[in-house]
């Protein structure tokens, strides 16, 4: 058993959606005890400060952020004993995080825990908001905004918790054959069976590295009301904790990202409830782990609706 160093990054991005306030989330969670929580789990916590786009709503600023942030992640996390925790920001910050993850390892496996698929293009998006598009830039669906982004292959991605997916995204998921599970799948079959299916797909040889992007709206709105695009019937705390525990316990979770908490949405008690829920989820992250991670009781026969 051994420990990792944790590098903490704030991604102060709000350009990807219309609500001000997501850029305040990294500092708000620091104030609420994030560093103390994670310091108790890791050999050392290194706070790398905040990164932000300079011009609200401008695509060029977001591209500059993404390129700069990806370089920062790469330079900080290149060692085997290093793990990154990214606190967004809206989910468009993942353009930088995923870019950095693929710099570190072109075969990085991506676990996207979200009520939304985030695979829209400029043409397909009903809202035009960039926080619903980050995966599209790397999967080759959208090439009109960002240039020179690395390639993410569909077999490297799984979605967990989907329940608000646009028609074009449903088509993309089917055409690209991306493994995905709705929140109803999780409730019906249990989170452990879903995770076993993900592990079999992403990590059959127990040697993959993971980037886990967790959107606050993956959780049920009763738990996280302070988020911009809540969707009913979300994951509960225990299911989210199992996801965190499962992938961090491999010892190969390279980057964990938490996005879309907005401390300016809702009343004080709603913000506090959201913070409490997110802290409970993060409390399940493991830094100590065995050298190998055997899959327990893999399920070969479950049928999940996609």
ChimeraX commands (.cxc) that place a marker at each C-alpha (Angstrom):
marker #1 position 0.00,0.00,0.00 radius 0.5
marker #1 position 1.24,3.51,-0.75 radius 0.5
marker #1 position 0.04,7.06,-1.19 radius 0.5
marker #1 position -0.11,9.55,-4.02 radius 0.5
marker #1 position 0.48,13.26,-4.15 radius 0.5
marker #1 position -2.64,15.24,-5.02 radius 0.5
marker #1 position -2.42,18.36,-7.18 radius 0.5
marker #1 position -5.46,20.65,-6.77 radius 0.5
marker #1 position -6.50,22.93,-9.64 radius 0.5
marker #1 position -9.28,25.48,-9.79 radius 0.5
marker #1 position -10.79,25.93,-13.25 radius 0.5
marker #1 position -12.62,29.26,-12.96 radius 0.5
marker #1 position -14.67,28.98,-16.12 radius 0.5
marker #1 position -18.21,30.20,-16.69 radius 0.5
marker #1 position -18.10,31.03,-20.41 radius 0.5
marker #1 position -19.76,27.74,-21.35 radius 0.5
marker #1 position -23.24,28.58,-20.03 radius 0.5
marker #1 position -25.34,31.64,-19.15 radius 0.5
marker #1 position -25.19,31.66,-15.33 radius 0.5
marker #1 position -22.56,33.65,-13.49 radius 0.5
marker #1 position -21.11,31.97,-10.43 radius 0.5
marker #1 position -19.59,28.65,-11.49 radius 0.5
marker #1 position -16.19,30.36,-11.52 radius 0.5
marker #1 position -16.58,30.93,-7.77 radius 0.5
marker #1 position -16.89,27.21,-6.99 radius 0.5
marker #1 position -13.18,26.36,-6.56 radius 0.5
marker #1 position -12.61,29.01,-3.89 radius 0.5
marker #1 position -15.96,28.33,-2.24 radius 0.5
marker #1 position -15.14,24.64,-1.79 radius 0.5
marker #1 position -11.67,25.50,-0.48 radius 0.5
marker #1 position -13.32,27.73,2.12 radius 0.5
marker #1 position -15.70,24.92,3.06 radius 0.5
marker #1 position -12.88,22.49,3.87 radius 0.5
marker #1 position -11.99,20.81,0.58 radius 0.5
marker #1 position -8.24,20.93,1.19 radius 0.5
marker #1 position -8.56,19.57,4.70 radius 0.5
marker #1 position -10.76,16.72,3.47 radius 0.5
marker #1 position -8.35,15.69,0.73 radius 0.5
marker #1 position -5.17,16.30,2.75 radius 0.5
marker #1 position -6.24,13.56,5.12 radius 0.5
marker #1 position -6.25,11.11,2.21 radius 0.5
marker #1 position -3.02,11.88,0.39 radius 0.5
marker #1 position 0.64,11.96,1.23 radius 0.5
marker #1 position 0.80,15.57,0.13 radius 0.5
marker #1 position -1.65,18.10,-1.31 radius 0.5
marker #1 position -0.25,20.74,-3.61 radius 0.5
marker #1 position -2.61,23.62,-4.39 radius 0.5
marker #1 position -1.80,24.85,-7.89 radius 0.5
marker #1 position -4.19,27.79,-7.67 radius 0.5
marker #1 position -6.82,28.87,-10.18 radius 0.5
marker #1 position -6.89,29.04,-13.95 radius 0.5
marker #1 position -9.50,31.08,-15.78 radius 0.5
marker #1 position -10.65,32.37,-19.14 radius 0.5
marker #1 position -10.15,36.12,-19.41 radius 0.5
marker #1 position -13.11,37.21,-21.56 radius 0.5
marker #1 position -16.60,35.95,-20.64 radius 0.5
marker #1 position -18.58,34.33,-23.45 radius 0.5
marker #1 position -15.74,34.56,-25.97 radius 0.5
marker #1 position -14.78,31.28,-27.59 radius 0.5
marker #1 position -11.21,32.40,-28.17 radius 0.5
marker #1 position -10.72,32.97,-24.44 radius 0.5
marker #1 position -11.96,29.46,-23.73 radius 0.5
marker #1 position -9.55,28.02,-26.29 radius 0.5
marker #1 position -6.67,29.91,-24.68 radius 0.5
marker #1 position -7.71,28.63,-21.27 radius 0.5
marker #1 position -7.96,25.06,-22.52 radius 0.5
marker #1 position -4.52,25.09,-24.10 radius 0.5
marker #1 position -2.88,26.71,-21.08 radius 0.5
marker #1 position -4.68,24.49,-18.59 radius 0.5
marker #1 position -3.84,21.30,-20.48 radius 0.5
marker #1 position -0.16,22.22,-20.34 radius 0.5
marker #1 position -0.36,22.88,-16.60 radius 0.5
marker #1 position -1.96,19.49,-16.00 radius 0.5
marker #1 position 0.62,17.75,-18.14 radius 0.5
marker #1 position 3.60,19.33,-16.41 radius 0.5
marker #1 position 2.20,18.73,-12.90 radius 0.5
marker #1 position 0.90,15.19,-13.31 radius 0.5
marker #1 position 3.56,13.48,-15.42 radius 0.5
marker #1 position 4.88,11.41,-12.51 radius 0.5
marker #1 position 3.34,8.02,-11.69 radius 0.5
marker #1 position 2.67,9.02,-8.10 radius 0.5
marker #1 position 0.72,12.15,-9.01 radius 0.5
marker #1 position -3.05,12.61,-9.21 radius 0.5
marker #1 position -5.01,15.72,-10.14 radius 0.5
marker #1 position -8.23,17.10,-8.67 radius 0.5
marker #1 position -9.85,19.74,-10.87 radius 0.5
marker #1 position -12.65,21.87,-9.45 radius 0.5
marker #1 position -14.68,23.74,-12.08 radius 0.5
marker #1 position -16.22,25.91,-13.34 radius 0.5
marker #1 position -18.83,24.87,-15.80 radius 0.5
marker #1 position -18.28,21.70,-17.82 radius 0.5
marker #1 position -16.63,23.56,-20.69 radius 0.5
marker #1 position -13.52,23.55,-18.47 radius 0.5
marker #1 position -13.30,19.86,-19.41 radius 0.5
marker #1 position -12.04,20.93,-22.82 radius 0.5
marker #1 position -8.82,21.83,-21.04 radius 0.5
marker #1 position -8.91,18.91,-18.61 radius 0.5
marker #1 position -9.48,16.28,-21.28 radius 0.5
marker #1 position -6.84,17.86,-23.50 radius 0.5
marker #1 position -4.40,17.55,-20.60 radius 0.5
marker #1 position -5.47,13.99,-19.85 radius 0.5
marker #1 position -4.81,12.94,-23.44 radius 0.5
marker #1 position -1.45,14.70,-23.37 radius 0.5
marker #1 position -0.56,12.52,-20.40 radius 0.5
marker #1 position -1.85,9.35,-22.01 radius 0.5
marker #1 position -3.44,9.16,-25.48 radius 0.5
marker #1 position -5.23,6.00,-24.33 radius 0.5
marker #1 position -6.68,7.64,-21.20 radius 0.5
marker #1 position -10.09,6.16,-20.36 radius 0.5
marker #1 position -12.88,8.65,-19.69 radius 0.5
marker #1 position -15.75,8.15,-17.23 radius 0.5
marker #1 position -18.34,10.87,-17.80 radius 0.5
marker #1 position -20.77,11.02,-14.87 radius 0.5
marker #1 position -23.47,13.45,-15.88 radius 0.5
marker #1 position -27.18,13.90,-16.51 radius 0.5
marker #1 position -26.18,15.08,-20.00 radius 0.5
marker #1 position -24.05,13.47,-22.71 radius 0.5
marker #1 position -22.15,16.70,-23.54 radius 0.5
marker #1 position -21.69,15.60,-27.14 radius 0.5
marker #1 position -23.55,18.37,-28.95 radius 0.5
marker #1 position -22.05,20.36,-31.81 radius 0.5
marker #1 position -22.64,23.98,-32.74 radius 0.5
marker #1 position -25.21,22.82,-35.27 radius 0.5
marker #1 position -26.98,20.27,-33.07 radius 0.5
marker #1 position -27.06,22.16,-29.77 radius 0.5
marker #1 position -30.48,23.60,-28.89 radius 0.5
marker #1 position -28.86,26.18,-26.58 radius 0.5
marker #1 position -25.49,26.81,-28.21 radius 0.5
marker #1 position -23.85,26.54,-24.76 radius 0.5
marker #1 position -20.32,25.15,-24.88 radius 0.5
marker #1 position -20.66,23.25,-21.60 radius 0.5
marker #1 position -22.79,20.76,-23.56 radius 0.5
marker #1 position -20.11,20.14,-26.18 radius 0.5
marker #1 position -16.71,19.21,-24.67 radius 0.5
marker #1 position -16.68,15.56,-25.76 radius 0.5
marker #1 position -17.68,16.51,-29.32 radius 0.5
marker #1 position -14.39,18.36,-29.87 radius 0.5
marker #1 position -12.31,15.27,-29.14 radius 0.5
marker #1 position -14.54,12.65,-30.75 radius 0.5
marker #1 position -14.33,14.39,-34.12 radius 0.5
marker #1 position -17.93,15.57,-34.11 radius 0.5
marker #1 position -17.11,19.29,-33.98 radius 0.5
marker #1 position -14.02,20.80,-35.61 radius 0.5
marker #1 position -15.10,24.38,-36.25 radius 0.5
marker #1 position -13.94,25.95,-32.98 radius 0.5
marker #1 position -10.86,24.36,-31.47 radius 0.5
marker #1 position -7.88,23.27,-33.52 radius 0.5
marker #1 position -5.19,20.66,-32.89 radius 0.5
marker #1 position -7.10,18.87,-30.15 radius 0.5
marker #1 position -5.99,15.26,-29.64 radius 0.5
marker #1 position -8.22,12.39,-30.68 radius 0.5
marker #1 position -10.45,10.55,-28.25 radius 0.5
marker #1 position -11.74,7.24,-29.58 radius 0.5
marker #1 position -15.30,6.18,-28.73 radius 0.5
marker #1 position -14.13,2.98,-27.04 radius 0.5
marker #1 position -12.28,5.14,-24.48 radius 0.5
marker #1 position -15.49,6.68,-23.12 radius 0.5
marker #1 position -18.37,5.59,-20.90 radius 0.5
marker #1 position -21.30,7.67,-19.64 radius 0.5
marker #1 position -23.01,7.08,-16.30 radius 0.5
marker #1 position -26.18,8.78,-15.06 radius 0.5
marker #1 position -27.70,10.05,-18.31 radius 0.5
marker #1 position -31.29,11.28,-18.27 radius 0.5
marker #1 position -31.45,14.42,-20.44 radius 0.5
marker #1 position -29.96,13.62,-23.84 radius 0.5
marker #1 position -30.74,15.60,-26.99 radius 0.5
marker #1 position -31.82,13.78,-30.15 radius 0.5
marker #1 position -28.55,14.44,-31.97 radius 0.5
marker #1 position -26.60,13.14,-28.98 radius 0.5
marker #1 position -28.68,9.96,-28.95 radius 0.5
marker #1 position -27.73,9.50,-32.59 radius 0.5
marker #1 position -24.04,10.14,-31.87 radius 0.5
marker #1 position -24.04,7.68,-28.98 radius 0.5
marker #1 position -25.54,5.01,-31.22 radius 0.5
marker #1 position -23.39,5.71,-34.28 radius 0.5
marker #1 position -20.15,5.80,-32.27 radius 0.5
marker #1 position -21.24,2.82,-30.14 radius 0.5
marker #1 position -20.31,4.56,-26.89 radius 0.5
marker #1 position -21.09,2.54,-23.78 radius 0.5
marker #1 position -23.59,4.51,-21.72 radius 0.5
marker #1 position -25.87,3.98,-18.76 radius 0.5
marker #1 position -28.84,6.04,-17.72 radius 0.5
marker #1 position -29.66,6.87,-14.12 radius 0.5
marker #1 position -32.53,4.41,-14.49 radius 0.5
marker #1 position -30.01,1.69,-15.38 radius 0.5
marker #1 position -28.13,2.47,-12.18 radius 0.5
marker #1 position -31.32,2.40,-10.08 radius 0.5
marker #1 position -32.59,-0.78,-11.71 radius 0.5
marker #1 position -29.45,-2.91,-11.85 radius 0.5
marker #1 position -27.35,-1.39,-9.09 radius 0.5
marker #1 position -24.26,0.75,-9.35 radius 0.5
marker #1 position -21.89,-2.18,-8.78 radius 0.5
marker #1 position -23.09,-4.05,-11.86 radius 0.5
marker #1 position -22.84,-0.88,-13.94 radius 0.5
marker #1 position -19.28,-0.29,-12.71 radius 0.5
marker #1 position -18.28,-3.87,-13.44 radius 0.5
marker #1 position -19.58,-3.47,-16.97 radius 0.5
marker #1 position -17.60,-0.24,-17.35 radius 0.5
marker #1 position -14.46,-1.87,-16.01 radius 0.5
marker #1 position -14.77,-4.80,-18.39 radius 0.5
marker #1 position -15.15,-2.38,-21.31 radius 0.5
marker #1 position -12.48,0.19,-20.37 radius 0.5
marker #1 position -9.96,-1.83,-18.43 radius 0.5
marker #1 position -10.02,-5.55,-19.33 radius 0.5
marker #1 position -6.32,-5.96,-18.55 radius 0.5
marker #1 position -6.33,-3.90,-15.34 radius 0.5
marker #1 position -3.74,-1.46,-16.64 radius 0.5
marker #1 position -5.68,1.58,-17.88 radius 0.5
marker #1 position -5.47,5.10,-16.49 radius 0.5
marker #1 position -8.70,7.00,-15.84 radius 0.5
marker #1 position -10.03,10.51,-16.07 radius 0.5
marker #1 position -13.32,10.82,-14.19 radius 0.5
marker #1 position -15.41,13.92,-14.88 radius 0.5
marker #1 position -18.26,14.33,-12.38 radius 0.5
marker #1 position -20.98,16.88,-13.06 radius 0.5
marker #1 position -22.87,18.11,-10.00 radius 0.5
marker #1 position -26.13,17.52,-11.87 radius 0.5
marker #1 position -25.37,13.79,-11.98 radius 0.5
marker #1 position -26.80,13.80,-8.47 radius 0.5
marker #1 position -30.50,14.21,-7.79 radius 0.5
marker #1 position -31.55,17.88,-7.49 radius 0.5
marker #1 position -32.78,17.24,-3.96 radius 0.5
marker #1 position -29.11,16.75,-3.04 radius 0.5
marker #1 position -27.51,19.41,-5.23 radius 0.5
marker #1 position -29.94,22.26,-5.94 radius 0.5
marker #1 position -27.12,24.77,-6.55 radius 0.5
marker #1 position -26.39,23.79,-10.12 radius 0.5
marker #1 position -27.47,25.29,-13.43 radius 0.5
marker #1 position -29.15,22.42,-15.27 radius 0.5
marker #1 position -30.69,20.05,-12.70 radius 0.5
marker #1 position -32.57,16.97,-13.88 radius 0.5
marker #1 position -34.89,14.86,-11.72 radius 0.5
marker #1 position -34.28,11.23,-10.72 radius 0.5
marker #1 position -30.51,11.51,-10.41 radius 0.5
marker #1 position -27.93,9.44,-8.59 radius 0.5
marker #1 position -27.92,9.28,-4.81 radius 0.5
marker #1 position -24.92,9.89,-2.57 radius 0.5
marker #1 position -24.13,6.21,-2.10 radius 0.5
marker #1 position -24.11,5.53,-5.84 radius 0.5
marker #1 position -21.79,8.47,-6.46 radius 0.5
marker #1 position -19.52,7.35,-3.64 radius 0.5
marker #1 position -19.28,3.88,-5.17 radius 0.5
marker #1 position -18.16,5.43,-8.47 radius 0.5
marker #1 position -15.44,7.43,-6.70 radius 0.5
marker #1 position -14.32,4.50,-4.61 radius 0.5
marker #1 position -14.32,2.04,-7.50 radius 0.5
marker #1 position -12.05,3.95,-9.83 radius 0.5
marker #1 position -9.79,5.57,-7.24 radius 0.5
marker #1 position -9.20,2.17,-5.62 radius 0.5
marker #1 position -7.56,0.97,-8.81 radius 0.5
marker #1 position -4.65,3.30,-8.10 radius 0.5
marker #1 position -4.96,4.46,-11.71 radius 0.5
marker #1 position -7.34,7.39,-11.40 radius 0.5
marker #1 position -5.14,10.10,-12.90 radius 0.5
marker #1 position -7.55,13.05,-12.93 radius 0.5
marker #1 position -10.78,13.60,-11.02 radius 0.5
marker #1 position -12.87,16.58,-12.08 radius 0.5
marker #1 position -15.86,18.11,-10.30 radius 0.5
marker #1 position -17.89,20.71,-12.21 radius 0.5
marker #1 position -21.10,22.77,-12.39 radius 0.5
marker #1 position -21.48,23.67,-8.72 radius 0.5
marker #1 position -22.71,27.27,-8.63 radius 0.5
marker #1 position -22.64,28.92,-5.18 radius 0.5
marker #1 position -24.70,31.84,-6.51 radius 0.5
marker #1 position -27.73,29.70,-7.37 radius 0.5
marker #1 position -30.36,29.15,-4.70 radius 0.5
marker #1 position -30.82,30.13,-1.09 radius 0.5
marker #1 position -28.08,29.75,1.51 radius 0.5
marker #1 position -29.42,26.41,2.74 radius 0.5
marker #1 position -29.52,25.07,-0.84 radius 0.5
marker #1 position -25.91,26.03,-1.43 radius 0.5
marker #1 position -24.95,24.43,1.90 radius 0.5
marker #1 position -26.85,21.26,0.99 radius 0.5
marker #1 position -25.01,21.08,-2.33 radius 0.5
marker #1 position -21.63,21.58,-0.67 radius 0.5
marker #1 position -22.41,18.89,1.88 radius 0.5
marker #1 position -23.42,16.44,-0.85 radius 0.5
marker #1 position -20.31,17.09,-2.90 radius 0.5
marker #1 position -18.06,16.71,0.13 radius 0.5
marker #1 position -19.68,13.38,0.92 radius 0.5
marker #1 position -19.02,12.22,-2.63 radius 0.5
marker #1 position -15.38,13.31,-2.50 radius 0.5
marker #1 position -14.94,11.64,0.88 radius 0.5
marker #1 position -15.12,8.27,-0.93 radius 0.5
marker #1 position -11.95,8.95,-2.95 radius 0.5
marker #1 position -9.17,6.55,-2.01 radius 0.5
marker #1 position -5.45,7.28,-2.18 radius 0.5
marker #1 position -4.24,4.03,-0.66 radius 0.5
marker #1 position -4.66,0.94,-2.77 radius 0.5
marker #1 position -3.20,-2.49,-3.52 radius 0.5
marker #1 position -0.68,-2.90,-6.33 radius 0.5
marker #1 position -3.21,-4.90,-8.36 radius 0.5
marker #1 position -6.96,-4.47,-8.43 radius 0.5
marker #1 position -8.89,-7.67,-9.09 radius 0.5
marker #1 position -12.45,-7.31,-10.27 radius 0.5
marker #1 position -14.80,-8.91,-7.79 radius 0.5
marker #1 position -17.59,-11.13,-9.14 radius 0.5
marker #1 position -17.75,-9.72,-12.67 radius 0.5
marker #1 position -21.20,-9.88,-14.20 radius 0.5
marker #1 position -21.29,-11.41,-17.65 radius 0.5
marker #1 position -25.00,-11.45,-18.28 radius 0.5
marker #1 position -26.66,-8.18,-17.32 radius 0.5
marker #1 position -28.61,-6.41,-20.03 radius 0.5
marker #1 position -28.69,-2.66,-19.69 radius 0.5
marker #1 position -30.86,-0.31,-21.69 radius 0.5
marker #1 position -28.95,2.14,-23.83 radius 0.5
marker link #1:1,2 radius 0.2
marker link #1:2,3 radius 0.2
marker link #1:3,4 radius 0.2
marker link #1:4,5 radius 0.2
marker link #1:5,6 radius 0.2
marker link #1:6,7 radius 0.2
marker link #1:7,8 radius 0.2
marker link #1:8,9 radius 0.2
marker link #1:9,10 radius 0.2
marker link #1:10,11 radius 0.2
marker link #1:11,12 radius 0.2
marker link #1:12,13 radius 0.2
marker link #1:13,14 radius 0.2
marker link #1:14,15 radius 0.2
marker link #1:15,16 radius 0.2
marker link #1:16,17 radius 0.2
marker link #1:17,18 radius 0.2
marker link #1:18,19 radius 0.2
marker link #1:19,20 radius 0.2
marker link #1:20,21 radius 0.2
marker link #1:21,22 radius 0.2
marker link #1:22,23 radius 0.2
marker link #1:23,24 radius 0.2
marker link #1:24,25 radius 0.2
marker link #1:25,26 radius 0.2
marker link #1:26,27 radius 0.2
marker link #1:27,28 radius 0.2
marker link #1:28,29 radius 0.2
marker link #1:29,30 radius 0.2
marker link #1:30,31 radius 0.2
marker link #1:31,32 radius 0.2
marker link #1:32,33 radius 0.2
marker link #1:33,34 radius 0.2
marker link #1:34,35 radius 0.2
marker link #1:35,36 radius 0.2
marker link #1:36,37 radius 0.2
marker link #1:37,38 radius 0.2
marker link #1:38,39 radius 0.2
marker link #1:39,40 radius 0.2
marker link #1:40,41 radius 0.2
marker link #1:41,42 radius 0.2
marker link #1:42,43 radius 0.2
marker link #1:43,44 radius 0.2
marker link #1:44,45 radius 0.2
marker link #1:45,46 radius 0.2
marker link #1:46,47 radius 0.2
marker link #1:47,48 radius 0.2
marker link #1:48,49 radius 0.2
marker link #1:49,50 radius 0.2
marker link #1:50,51 radius 0.2
marker link #1:51,52 radius 0.2
marker link #1:52,53 radius 0.2
marker link #1:53,54 radius 0.2
marker link #1:54,55 radius 0.2
marker link #1:55,56 radius 0.2
marker link #1:56,57 radius 0.2
marker link #1:57,58 radius 0.2
marker link #1:58,59 radius 0.2
marker link #1:59,60 radius 0.2
marker link #1:60,61 radius 0.2
marker link #1:61,62 radius 0.2
marker link #1:62,63 radius 0.2
marker link #1:63,64 radius 0.2
marker link #1:64,65 radius 0.2
marker link #1:65,66 radius 0.2
marker link #1:66,67 radius 0.2
marker link #1:67,68 radius 0.2
marker link #1:68,69 radius 0.2
marker link #1:69,70 radius 0.2
marker link #1:70,71 radius 0.2
marker link #1:71,72 radius 0.2
marker link #1:72,73 radius 0.2
marker link #1:73,74 radius 0.2
marker link #1:74,75 radius 0.2
marker link #1:75,76 radius 0.2
marker link #1:76,77 radius 0.2
marker link #1:77,78 radius 0.2
marker link #1:78,79 radius 0.2
marker link #1:79,80 radius 0.2
marker link #1:80,81 radius 0.2
marker link #1:81,82 radius 0.2
marker link #1:82,83 radius 0.2
marker link #1:83,84 radius 0.2
marker link #1:84,85 radius 0.2
marker link #1:85,86 radius 0.2
marker link #1:86,87 radius 0.2
marker link #1:87,88 radius 0.2
marker link #1:88,89 radius 0.2
marker link #1:89,90 radius 0.2
marker link #1:90,91 radius 0.2
marker link #1:91,92 radius 0.2
marker link #1:92,93 radius 0.2
marker link #1:93,94 radius 0.2
marker link #1:94,95 radius 0.2
marker link #1:95,96 radius 0.2
marker link #1:96,97 radius 0.2
marker link #1:97,98 radius 0.2
marker link #1:98,99 radius 0.2
marker link #1:99,100 radius 0.2
marker link #1:100,101 radius 0.2
marker link #1:101,102 radius 0.2
marker link #1:102,103 radius 0.2
marker link #1:103,104 radius 0.2
marker link #1:104,105 radius 0.2
marker link #1:105,106 radius 0.2
marker link #1:106,107 radius 0.2
marker link #1:107,108 radius 0.2
marker link #1:108,109 radius 0.2
marker link #1:109,110 radius 0.2
marker link #1:110,111 radius 0.2
marker link #1:111,112 radius 0.2
marker link #1:112,113 radius 0.2
marker link #1:113,114 radius 0.2
marker link #1:114,115 radius 0.2
marker link #1:115,116 radius 0.2
marker link #1:116,117 radius 0.2
marker link #1:117,118 radius 0.2
marker link #1:118,119 radius 0.2
marker link #1:119,120 radius 0.2
marker link #1:120,121 radius 0.2
marker link #1:121,122 radius 0.2
marker link #1:122,123 radius 0.2
marker link #1:123,124 radius 0.2
marker link #1:124,125 radius 0.2
marker link #1:125,126 radius 0.2
marker link #1:126,127 radius 0.2
marker link #1:127,128 radius 0.2
marker link #1:128,129 radius 0.2
marker link #1:129,130 radius 0.2
marker link #1:130,131 radius 0.2
marker link #1:131,132 radius 0.2
marker link #1:132,133 radius 0.2
marker link #1:133,134 radius 0.2
marker link #1:134,135 radius 0.2
marker link #1:135,136 radius 0.2
marker link #1:136,137 radius 0.2
marker link #1:137,138 radius 0.2
marker link #1:138,139 radius 0.2
marker link #1:139,140 radius 0.2
marker link #1:140,141 radius 0.2
marker link #1:141,142 radius 0.2
marker link #1:142,143 radius 0.2
marker link #1:143,144 radius 0.2
marker link #1:144,145 radius 0.2
marker link #1:145,146 radius 0.2
marker link #1:146,147 radius 0.2
marker link #1:147,148 radius 0.2
marker link #1:148,149 radius 0.2
marker link #1:149,150 radius 0.2
marker link #1:150,151 radius 0.2
marker link #1:151,152 radius 0.2
marker link #1:152,153 radius 0.2
marker link #1:153,154 radius 0.2
marker link #1:154,155 radius 0.2
marker link #1:155,156 radius 0.2
marker link #1:156,157 radius 0.2
marker link #1:157,158 radius 0.2
marker link #1:158,159 radius 0.2
marker link #1:159,160 radius 0.2
marker link #1:160,161 radius 0.2
marker link #1:161,162 radius 0.2
marker link #1:162,163 radius 0.2
marker link #1:163,164 radius 0.2
marker link #1:164,165 radius 0.2
marker link #1:165,166 radius 0.2
marker link #1:166,167 radius 0.2
marker link #1:167,168 radius 0.2
marker link #1:168,169 radius 0.2
marker link #1:169,170 radius 0.2
marker link #1:170,171 radius 0.2
marker link #1:171,172 radius 0.2
marker link #1:172,173 radius 0.2
marker link #1:173,174 radius 0.2
marker link #1:174,175 radius 0.2
marker link #1:175,176 radius 0.2
marker link #1:176,177 radius 0.2
marker link #1:177,178 radius 0.2
marker link #1:178,179 radius 0.2
marker link #1:179,180 radius 0.2
marker link #1:180,181 radius 0.2
marker link #1:181,182 radius 0.2
marker link #1:182,183 radius 0.2
marker link #1:183,184 radius 0.2
marker link #1:184,185 radius 0.2
marker link #1:185,186 radius 0.2
marker link #1:186,187 radius 0.2
marker link #1:187,188 radius 0.2
marker link #1:188,189 radius 0.2
marker link #1:189,190 radius 0.2
marker link #1:190,191 radius 0.2
marker link #1:191,192 radius 0.2
marker link #1:192,193 radius 0.2
marker link #1:193,194 radius 0.2
marker link #1:194,195 radius 0.2
marker link #1:195,196 radius 0.2
marker link #1:196,197 radius 0.2
marker link #1:197,198 radius 0.2
marker link #1:198,199 radius 0.2
marker link #1:199,200 radius 0.2
marker link #1:200,201 radius 0.2
marker link #1:201,202 radius 0.2
marker link #1:202,203 radius 0.2
marker link #1:203,204 radius 0.2
marker link #1:204,205 radius 0.2
marker link #1:205,206 radius 0.2
marker link #1:206,207 radius 0.2
marker link #1:207,208 radius 0.2
marker link #1:208,209 radius 0.2
marker link #1:209,210 radius 0.2
marker link #1:210,211 radius 0.2
marker link #1:211,212 radius 0.2
marker link #1:212,213 radius 0.2
marker link #1:213,214 radius 0.2
marker link #1:214,215 radius 0.2
marker link #1:215,216 radius 0.2
marker link #1:216,217 radius 0.2
marker link #1:217,218 radius 0.2
marker link #1:218,219 radius 0.2
marker link #1:219,220 radius 0.2
marker link #1:220,221 radius 0.2
marker link #1:221,222 radius 0.2
marker link #1:222,223 radius 0.2
marker link #1:223,224 radius 0.2
marker link #1:224,225 radius 0.2
marker link #1:225,226 radius 0.2
marker link #1:226,227 radius 0.2
marker link #1:227,228 radius 0.2
marker link #1:228,229 radius 0.2
marker link #1:229,230 radius 0.2
marker link #1:230,231 radius 0.2
marker link #1:231,232 radius 0.2
marker link #1:232,233 radius 0.2
marker link #1:233,234 radius 0.2
marker link #1:234,235 radius 0.2
marker link #1:235,236 radius 0.2
marker link #1:236,237 radius 0.2
marker link #1:237,238 radius 0.2
marker link #1:238,239 radius 0.2
marker link #1:239,240 radius 0.2
marker link #1:240,241 radius 0.2
marker link #1:241,242 radius 0.2
marker link #1:242,243 radius 0.2
marker link #1:243,244 radius 0.2
marker link #1:244,245 radius 0.2
marker link #1:245,246 radius 0.2
marker link #1:246,247 radius 0.2
marker link #1:247,248 radius 0.2
marker link #1:248,249 radius 0.2
marker link #1:249,250 radius 0.2
marker link #1:250,251 radius 0.2
marker link #1:251,252 radius 0.2
marker link #1:252,253 radius 0.2
marker link #1:253,254 radius 0.2
marker link #1:254,255 radius 0.2
marker link #1:255,256 radius 0.2
marker link #1:256,257 radius 0.2
marker link #1:257,258 radius 0.2
marker link #1:258,259 radius 0.2
marker link #1:259,260 radius 0.2
marker link #1:260,261 radius 0.2
marker link #1:261,262 radius 0.2
marker link #1:262,263 radius 0.2
marker link #1:263,264 radius 0.2
marker link #1:264,265 radius 0.2
marker link #1:265,266 radius 0.2
marker link #1:266,267 radius 0.2
marker link #1:267,268 radius 0.2
marker link #1:268,269 radius 0.2
marker link #1:269,270 radius 0.2
marker link #1:270,271 radius 0.2
marker link #1:271,272 radius 0.2
marker link #1:272,273 radius 0.2
marker link #1:273,274 radius 0.2
marker link #1:274,275 radius 0.2
marker link #1:275,276 radius 0.2
marker link #1:276,277 radius 0.2
marker link #1:277,278 radius 0.2
marker link #1:278,279 radius 0.2
marker link #1:279,280 radius 0.2
marker link #1:280,281 radius 0.2
marker link #1:281,282 radius 0.2
marker link #1:282,283 radius 0.2
marker link #1:283,284 radius 0.2
marker link #1:284,285 radius 0.2
marker link #1:285,286 radius 0.2
marker link #1:286,287 radius 0.2
marker link #1:287,288 radius 0.2
marker link #1:288,289 radius 0.2
marker link #1:289,290 radius 0.2
marker link #1:290,291 radius 0.2
marker link #1:291,292 radius 0.2
marker link #1:292,293 radius 0.2
marker link #1:293,294 radius 0.2
marker link #1:294,295 radius 0.2
marker link #1:295,296 radius 0.2
marker link #1:296,297 radius 0.2
marker link #1:297,298 radius 0.2
marker link #1:298,299 radius 0.2
marker link #1:299,300 radius 0.2
marker link #1:300,301 radius 0.2
marker link #1:301,302 radius 0.2
marker link #1:302,303 radius 0.2
marker link #1:303,304 radius 0.2
marker link #1:304,305 radius 0.2
marker link #1:305,306 radius 0.2
view
